Amino acid sequence: TPTSPPTVSMKPSALPTLAPTSEPSNVPSLAPTSAPTALRFSTIRNQLVVAMVDQASLLNITTAEGRAFHWLVFEDEYMMNAEDEHLLQRFMLAVLYFAMGGENWKYVSASDGIWLSSRSECEWHFEVEPDHFVGAFRCVNGTVTTLNLSDCNLSGTITRSVSLLQNLERLSFSGNELTGTIPPSIGVMRNLDLFYLDRNLLTGRIPSELGDMKADVLWLYGNVLTGEIPPDLGKLKSRSLDISYNFLDGTLPSKLGRITQLEDLNFEMNHIYGSIPSSFGGLSDLVSMLGFGNGLSGPIPTEIGLLSSLESLILSNNNMNGNIPSEIGMLSHLWDLWIYDNNYTGALPSELGLLSSAVLVFLNDNSLTGTIPPELGNATDIVSLWLANNKLTGTVPSEIGKMTNLVQLQLLGNDFEGSIPFDGPICALRYQSLYSLMADCFTDIICDCCTACF
């Protein structure tokens, strides 16, 4: 029997980069030892408290904020003026260092002479390879706007005070070992345009406050997130939303259909159930919808035909049922149609022949009935057509021979009859592109040119 089509996930491994521009508890607390230091201590403390840093955390040497405050007052050789407009920024970058195991960071730790160095924080970066920078590598007038700490061996948790970095436009913590939950306070980072938390060990729910962001890209995939998808994510203005490879459950919120700028929606490999909302028909800019490996049920909504920009529809390995809607034929840009391993019934719509751009069509392992429509042969760009393990009947139409780009044709596990003659147009493809032709030629069908019989 054939193997299932490979699953694909096209994910960049790091944040796109640009060239750099320029009340106390009973734990040990901080105490200045001289008059000048005492003045610096109190002035910096007051400035940070005004900037909404929690004073109890600030004076607690066991917290990341307390350690960063101690470093800023007593150890930082840069000796930034307490009135400097970038004081909070330098403090917060130090907080991240102490909160996320900075002593073990790759490339940019203090032991590498980069983070917590005596230089401006705009110089706390490292060029891993040409044009690939990690650290605080993009500044505008001394203000850090891009912070890329992807694949830097970060650990620990994301402190809620990270939201005080209000000028950040791009932030990546991708590919690390961060634990704990996503702080709801991140939702107030209104300037954040690209936000990557993918490939960590984050737990808990997706905060509904993330829906208040203006992030063009929001990637949370590859974590251990649980709970339902918050409907408030429908307030996003994102082009790309990726929540795949988590443990999310519940249904797909219909409000996601309001993200009209959305181009890429990926929720694959979760425990999401229920049907695909008809409101998704409003995602007119959608290019890819990836939802395989969930518990989705119900039919593909007919509104799918409104997604005129759609190139990839991957809903395999679910419990979806009903007929394949004829409206799929309206998707003239569709390349990938993967709906295998579901419970679809009914006939193959003749409109599938209108898929002028389709390359990979995987309809196998369903309960489809009826015959193969001759019109399917008009979809001449198809490279792989898998119809195996359904309940299809009748003869295999000779019009399939018009599919001159066909490389794989799987027909086994059906109830076809008749023959695929050696001198017919389908077998003629064996001298062109077709290298794999599988059918039930030991039992139901005579096939003179099959590469494998079952």
C-alpha positions as CSV (number, residue, x, y, z in Angstrom):
1,T,0.0,0.0,0.0
2,P,1.2,3.5,-0.7
3,T,2.6,5.7,2.0
4,S,0.8,8.9,2.8
5,P,2.0,12.1,1.1
6,P,4.7,13.8,3.0
7,T,3.7,16.6,5.3
8,V,5.4,19.9,4.6
9,S,6.0,22.9,6.7
10,M,8.0,25.7,5.2
11,K,9.3,27.7,8.1
12,P,12.3,30.0,8.2
13,S,14.7,29.1,11.0
14,A,15.4,32.7,12.1
15,L,14.1,36.2,12.0
16,P,14.9,38.0,8.8
17,T,17.9,40.2,9.5
18,L,19.1,43.6,8.3
19,A,22.6,45.1,8.6
20,P,23.1,46.8,12.0
21,T,22.8,50.6,12.4
22,S,24.2,52.2,14.4
23,E,7.8,47.3,48.6
24,P,10.8,45.1,49.4
25,S,10.5,41.4,50.4
26,N,12.6,39.7,53.1
27,V,15.2,38.6,50.6
28,P,18.5,40.5,50.3
29,S,18.0,44.0,49.0
30,L,20.2,46.5,47.3
31,A,22.0,49.2,49.3
32,P,24.3,51.9,48.1
33,T,27.7,52.3,50.0
34,S,28.6,55.9,49.2
35,A,26.9,59.3,48.8
36,P,27.5,59.5,45.0
37,T,26.4,55.9,44.6
38,A,23.4,56.5,46.8
39,L,22.3,59.4,44.6
40,R,22.7,57.3,41.4
41,F,20.8,54.5,43.1
42,S,17.9,56.6,44.1
43,T,17.8,58.6,40.8
44,I,17.8,55.5,38.6
45,R,15.3,53.7,40.9
46,N,12.9,56.7,40.7
47,Q,13.3,56.9,36.9
48,L,12.5,53.2,36.4
49,V,9.6,53.3,38.8
50,V,8.1,56.2,36.9
51,A,8.6,54.1,33.7
52,M,6.3,51.5,35.4
53,V,8.9,49.0,36.6
54,D,7.6,47.3,39.7
55,Q,9.6,48.7,42.7
56,A,9.3,45.5,44.7
57,S,11.0,43.5,41.9
58,L,13.5,46.3,41.4
59,L,14.8,46.1,45.0
60,N,14.7,42.3,45.1
61,I,18.2,41.0,44.2
62,T,16.8,37.5,43.4
63,T,14.6,38.8,40.5
64,A,15.8,39.5,37.0
65,E,14.8,43.1,37.5
66,G,16.7,43.3,40.8
67,R,19.8,41.8,39.2
68,A,19.6,44.2,36.2
69,F,19.1,47.2,38.5
70,H,22.2,46.1,40.6
71,W,24.3,45.8,37.4
72,L,23.1,49.1,36.0
73,V,23.9,51.0,39.3
74,F,27.0,49.3,40.5
75,E,28.7,47.4,37.7
76,D,27.9,49.0,34.3
77,E,31.0,50.7,33.1
78,Y,29.0,52.6,30.5
79,M,27.7,54.7,33.4
80,M,24.6,55.9,31.5
81,N,23.3,59.2,32.9
82,A,20.2,58.6,35.0
83,E,18.4,61.1,32.9
84,D,19.3,59.4,29.6
85,E,16.2,58.7,27.5
86,H,17.5,55.2,26.8
87,L,18.0,54.2,30.5
88,L,14.9,52.0,30.5
89,Q,16.0,50.3,27.3
90,R,19.4,49.4,28.7
91,F,17.8,48.2,31.9
92,M,15.3,46.1,30.1
93,L,17.9,44.4,27.9
94,A,19.8,43.5,31.0
95,V,16.5,42.1,32.5
96,L,16.1,39.8,29.5
97,Y,19.7,38.6,30.0
98,F,19.1,37.7,33.7
99,A,15.6,36.3,33.1
100,M,16.6,34.1,30.2
101,G,19.9,32.5,31.3
102,G,22.1,35.0,29.6
103,E,25.3,33.4,31.0
104,N,24.6,30.4,28.7
105,W,23.6,32.4,25.6
106,K,25.3,31.6,22.3
107,Y,27.1,34.4,20.4
108,V,26.1,37.4,22.5
109,S,26.6,36.5,26.2
110,A,28.6,38.7,28.6
111,S,31.4,36.1,28.4
112,D,31.5,36.9,24.6
113,G,32.1,40.5,25.4
114,I,28.8,41.6,23.9
115,W,25.8,41.7,26.3
116,L,26.3,43.9,29.4
117,S,29.4,45.3,27.8
118,S,30.5,48.9,28.3
119,R,29.4,49.8,24.8
120,S,26.1,51.2,23.8
121,E,23.4,48.6,23.8
122,C,23.0,49.3,20.0
123,E,26.3,47.4,19.7
124,W,25.2,44.3,21.6
125,H,25.0,42.1,18.5
126,F,27.0,39.5,16.6
127,E,27.2,38.6,12.9
128,V,26.7,34.8,12.9
129,E,27.2,34.7,9.2
130,P,27.2,37.3,6.4
131,D,24.0,39.5,6.8
132,H,22.7,37.3,9.7
133,F,22.9,39.1,13.0
134,V,21.7,38.2,16.4
135,G,21.2,40.6,19.3
136,A,20.1,44.2,19.3
137,F,21.2,44.9,15.8
138,R,19.0,47.6,14.5
139,C,18.7,51.0,16.2
140,V,17.1,54.3,15.2
141,N,18.7,57.3,16.9
142,G,19.9,55.0,19.7
143,T,16.6,53.2,20.2
144,V,16.6,49.5,19.6
145,T,13.9,48.6,17.1
146,T,14.9,45.0,16.3
147,L,15.9,42.3,18.8
148,N,16.8,38.9,17.4
149,L,17.7,36.2,19.9
150,S,16.6,33.3,17.8
151,D,18.6,30.0,18.3
152,C,20.8,31.6,21.0
153,N,20.2,29.0,23.8
154,L,17.8,31.1,25.8
155,S,16.2,29.5,28.8
156,G,14.0,30.6,31.7
157,T,10.8,32.6,31.2
158,I,9.6,35.7,29.4
159,T,9.3,38.4,32.0
160,R,6.1,40.4,31.8
161,S,8.2,43.6,31.9
162,V,9.4,42.9,28.4
163,S,6.4,45.0,27.3
164,L,8.3,48.1,28.5
165,L,10.4,47.8,25.3
166,Q,7.7,49.8,23.6
167,N,9.8,50.9,20.6
168,L,10.5,47.3,19.4
169,E,9.3,46.6,15.9
170,R,10.8,43.2,15.5
171,L,11.3,40.6,18.3
172,S,12.4,37.0,17.9
173,F,12.9,34.4,20.7
174,S,12.6,31.5,18.2
175,G,14.3,28.2,18.6
176,N,15.2,28.3,22.3
177,E,14.1,26.6,25.5
178,L,12.0,29.2,27.1
179,T,9.4,27.9,29.5
180,G,6.4,29.3,31.4
181,T,3.5,31.2,29.9
182,I,3.3,34.1,27.4
183,P,2.8,37.3,29.3
184,P,-0.5,39.0,28.5
185,S,1.3,42.3,28.8
186,I,2.9,41.7,25.4
187,G,-0.4,42.8,23.9
188,V,0.4,46.4,24.7
189,M,3.5,46.4,22.5
190,R,1.7,48.3,19.8
191,N,4.7,49.0,17.6
192,L,5.7,45.3,17.3
193,D,5.4,44.3,13.7
194,L,7.1,40.9,13.6
195,F,6.9,38.7,16.7
196,Y,8.4,35.2,16.8
197,L,8.0,32.8,19.8
198,D,8.1,29.6,17.8
199,R,10.1,26.5,18.7
200,N,10.2,26.8,22.5
201,L,8.7,25.0,25.5
202,L,6.0,27.6,26.3
203,T,2.9,26.4,28.1
204,G,-0.5,27.7,29.1
205,R,-3.0,29.5,27.0
206,I,-2.6,32.0,24.2
207,P,-3.4,35.3,25.9
208,S,-6.4,37.0,24.3
209,E,-4.5,40.3,24.7
210,L,-2.3,39.3,21.8
211,G,-5.3,40.3,19.6
212,D,-4.5,44.0,20.5
213,M,-1.2,43.8,18.7
214,K,-0.7,45.2,15.2
215,A,1.9,42.4,14.4
216,D,2.1,41.6,10.7
217,V,3.6,38.2,11.6
218,L,2.8,36.2,14.8
219,W,4.4,32.8,15.1
220,L,3.7,30.6,18.1
221,Y,4.2,27.2,16.5
222,G,6.2,24.4,18.1
223,N,5.4,25.0,21.8
224,V,3.3,23.2,24.4
225,L,0.4,25.7,24.4
226,T,-3.0,24.5,25.4
227,G,-6.6,25.7,25.7
228,E,-8.8,27.2,23.0
229,I,-7.8,29.7,20.4
230,P,-9.0,33.1,21.8
231,P,-11.6,34.7,19.5
232,D,-9.9,38.1,20.1
233,L,-7.1,37.0,17.8
234,G,-9.7,38.0,15.1
235,K,-8.7,41.6,15.9
236,L,-5.2,41.1,14.5
237,K,-4.1,42.8,11.3
238,S,-1.6,40.0,10.5
239,R,-0.5,38.6,7.2
240,S,0.9,35.4,8.8
241,L,-0.5,33.6,11.9
242,D,1.1,30.3,12.8
243,I,-0.1,28.4,15.9
244,S,0.7,24.9,14.6
245,Y,2.4,22.0,16.5
246,N,0.9,22.8,19.9
247,F,-1.8,21.1,22.0
248,L,-4.6,23.6,21.3
249,D,-8.2,22.4,21.4
250,G,-11.7,23.8,20.9
251,T,-13.1,25.0,17.6
252,L,-11.8,27.5,15.1
253,P,-13.2,30.9,16.1
254,S,-15.3,32.4,13.4
255,K,-13.8,35.8,14.2
256,L,-10.6,34.7,12.6
257,G,-12.4,35.4,9.3
258,R,-12.1,39.1,10.1
259,I,-8.3,39.1,9.6
260,T,-8.8,40.3,6.0
261,Q,-5.1,40.9,5.4
262,L,-4.2,37.3,6.4
263,E,-2.2,35.4,3.8
264,D,-0.9,32.4,5.7
265,L,-2.9,30.6,8.4
266,N,-1.4,27.5,9.9
267,F,-3.1,25.6,12.7
268,E,-1.9,22.1,11.8
269,M,-1.1,19.3,14.4
270,N,-3.3,20.4,17.3
271,H,-6.5,19.0,18.8
272,I,-8.9,21.4,17.2
273,Y,-12.3,20.0,16.4
274,G,-15.5,21.2,14.8
275,S,-16.0,22.6,11.3
276,I,-14.2,25.3,9.3
277,P,-16.3,28.5,9.8
278,S,-18.0,29.8,6.7
279,S,-16.6,33.2,7.7
280,F,-13.2,32.1,6.4
281,G,-14.6,32.9,3.0
282,G,-13.9,36.5,3.9
283,L,-10.1,35.9,3.9
284,S,-9.8,37.1,0.4
285,D,-6.0,37.5,0.5
286,L,-5.4,34.0,1.9
287,V,-2.6,32.1,0.1
288,S,-2.3,29.0,2.4
289,M,-4.5,27.3,4.9
290,L,-2.7,24.5,6.7
291,G,-4.9,22.4,9.1
292,F,-3.9,18.8,8.8
293,G,-3.6,16.5,11.8
294,N,-6.5,17.8,13.9
295,G,-10.0,16.5,14.7
296,L,-11.9,18.7,12.3
297,S,-15.3,17.5,11.1
298,G,-18.0,18.6,8.8
299,P,-17.6,19.6,5.1
300,I,-15.4,22.1,3.4
301,P,-17.6,25.2,3.3
302,T,-18.7,26.3,-0.1
303,E,-17.3,29.7,0.7
304,I,-13.9,28.2,0.0
305,G,-14.5,29.3,-3.6
306,L,-14.2,32.9,-2.6
307,L,-10.5,32.5,-1.7
308,S,-9.3,33.5,-5.1
309,S,-5.6,33.8,-4.0
310,L,-5.4,30.4,-2.4
311,E,-2.5,28.3,-3.4
312,S,-2.4,25.6,-0.7
313,L,-5.3,23.9,1.0
314,I,-4.1,21.2,3.3
315,L,-6.7,19.6,5.5
316,S,-5.6,16.0,5.5
317,N,-5.7,13.7,8.5
318,N,-8.9,15.0,10.1
319,N,-12.5,13.7,10.4
320,M,-14.0,15.9,7.7
321,N,-17.0,14.6,5.8
322,G,-19.6,15.4,3.2
323,N,-19.1,16.1,-0.4
324,I,-16.1,17.9,-1.9
325,P,-17.6,21.2,-3.0
326,S,-17.6,22.0,-6.7
327,E,-16.6,25.6,-5.7
328,I,-13.0,24.3,-5.3
329,G,-12.8,24.5,-9.1
330,M,-12.9,28.3,-8.8
331,L,-9.5,28.3,-7.2
332,S,-7.5,29.0,-10.3
333,H,-4.2,29.6,-8.3
334,L,-4.5,26.4,-6.2
335,W,-1.3,24.4,-6.3
336,D,-1.7,21.9,-3.4
337,L,-5.0,20.2,-2.6
338,W,-4.4,17.8,0.3
339,I,-7.6,16.4,1.8
340,Y,-6.6,12.7,2.1
341,D,-7.4,10.6,5.2
342,N,-10.8,12.1,6.0
343,N,-14.3,10.8,5.5
344,Y,-15.4,12.6,2.4
345,T,-18.2,10.9,0.4
346,G,-20.0,11.5,-2.8
347,A,-18.7,11.9,-6.3
348,L,-15.6,13.8,-7.5
349,P,-16.8,17.1,-8.9
350,S,-16.1,17.6,-12.5
351,E,-15.0,21.2,-11.7
352,L,-11.7,19.7,-10.4
353,G,-10.8,19.9,-14.1
354,L,-10.7,23.7,-13.8
355,L,-7.8,23.6,-11.4
356,S,-5.4,24.9,-14.0
357,S,-2.5,25.5,-11.6
358,A,-2.9,22.4,-9.4
359,V,0.3,20.3,-9.0
360,L,-0.3,18.0,-6.0
361,V,-3.8,16.6,-5.6
362,F,-4.2,14.0,-2.8
363,L,-7.8,12.7,-2.4
364,N,-6.9,9.2,-1.2
365,D,-8.2,7.4,1.9
366,N,-11.7,8.7,1.9
367,S,-15.1,7.2,0.9
368,L,-15.6,8.9,-2.4
369,T,-17.9,7.1,-4.8
370,G,-18.9,7.3,-8.5
371,T,-16.6,7.6,-11.4
372,I,-13.6,9.7,-12.3
373,P,-14.9,12.7,-14.3
374,P,-13.3,12.9,-17.7
375,E,-13.0,16.6,-17.2
376,L,-10.2,15.9,-14.6
377,G,-7.9,15.4,-17.5
378,N,-8.0,19.1,-18.3
379,A,-6.0,19.8,-15.1
380,T,-2.8,19.3,-17.1
381,D,-0.4,20.7,-14.6
382,I,-1.0,18.0,-12.0
383,V,2.1,16.1,-11.1
384,S,0.8,13.7,-8.4
385,L,-2.8,12.5,-8.4
386,W,-3.7,10.1,-5.6
387,L,-7.2,8.6,-5.6
388,A,-6.3,5.4,-3.8
389,N,-8.4,3.7,-1.1
390,N,-11.8,5.1,-1.9
391,K,-15.0,3.5,-3.4
392,L,-14.6,4.8,-6.9
393,T,-16.1,2.7,-9.7
394,G,-16.3,2.6,-13.5
395,T,-13.5,2.7,-16.0
396,V,-10.5,5.0,-15.8
397,P,-11.2,7.7,-18.4
398,S,-8.7,7.9,-21.2
399,E,-8.7,11.7,-20.8
400,I,-6.3,11.2,-17.9
401,G,-3.8,10.7,-20.7
402,K,-3.9,14.5,-21.4
403,M,-2.1,15.1,-18.1
404,T,1.3,15.3,-19.7
405,N,3.0,16.4,-16.5
406,L,1.7,13.5,-14.5
407,V,4.4,11.7,-12.5
408,Q,2.4,9.7,-10.0
409,L,-1.1,8.2,-10.4
410,Q,-2.5,6.0,-7.6
411,L,-5.7,4.2,-8.4
412,L,-5.5,1.2,-6.1
413,G,-8.0,0.3,-3.4
414,N,-11.1,1.1,-5.5
415,D,-13.6,-0.8,-7.5
416,F,-12.6,0.1,-11.1
417,E,-13.3,-2.1,-14.0
418,G,-12.1,-2.4,-17.6
419,S,-8.6,-1.9,-18.7
420,I,-5.7,0.6,-19.1
421,P,-4.4,-0.7,-22.5
422,F,-0.8,-0.5,-23.4
423,D,-1.6,1.4,-26.6
424,G,-3.8,3.9,-24.9
425,P,-3.1,7.5,-23.9
426,I,-2.5,6.7,-20.2
427,C,0.1,4.1,-20.9
428,A,1.7,6.6,-23.4
429,L,2.5,8.8,-20.4
430,R,4.9,6.1,-19.2
431,Y,7.2,7.2,-22.0
432,Q,7.0,10.8,-20.9
433,S,6.7,11.8,-17.2
434,L,4.7,9.0,-15.5
435,Y,7.0,6.8,-13.5
436,S,4.5,5.5,-10.9
437,L,1.2,4.0,-11.8
438,M,-0.5,1.8,-9.2
439,A,-3.8,0.0,-9.6
440,D,-5.7,-3.2,-8.5
441,C,-4.5,-5.0,-11.6
442,F,-4.3,-8.4,-9.8
443,T,-8.1,-8.3,-9.2
444,D,-10.3,-5.6,-10.7
445,I,-8.6,-4.0,-13.6
446,I,-6.4,-4.9,-16.5
447,C,-3.4,-2.6,-16.6
448,D,-0.7,-3.2,-19.2
449,C,1.7,-0.6,-18.0
450,C,1.3,-0.3,-14.2
451,T,4.4,-0.1,-12.2
452,A,2.8,-1.9,-9.2
453,C,-0.3,-4.1,-9.0
454,F,-2.3,-4.9,-5.9
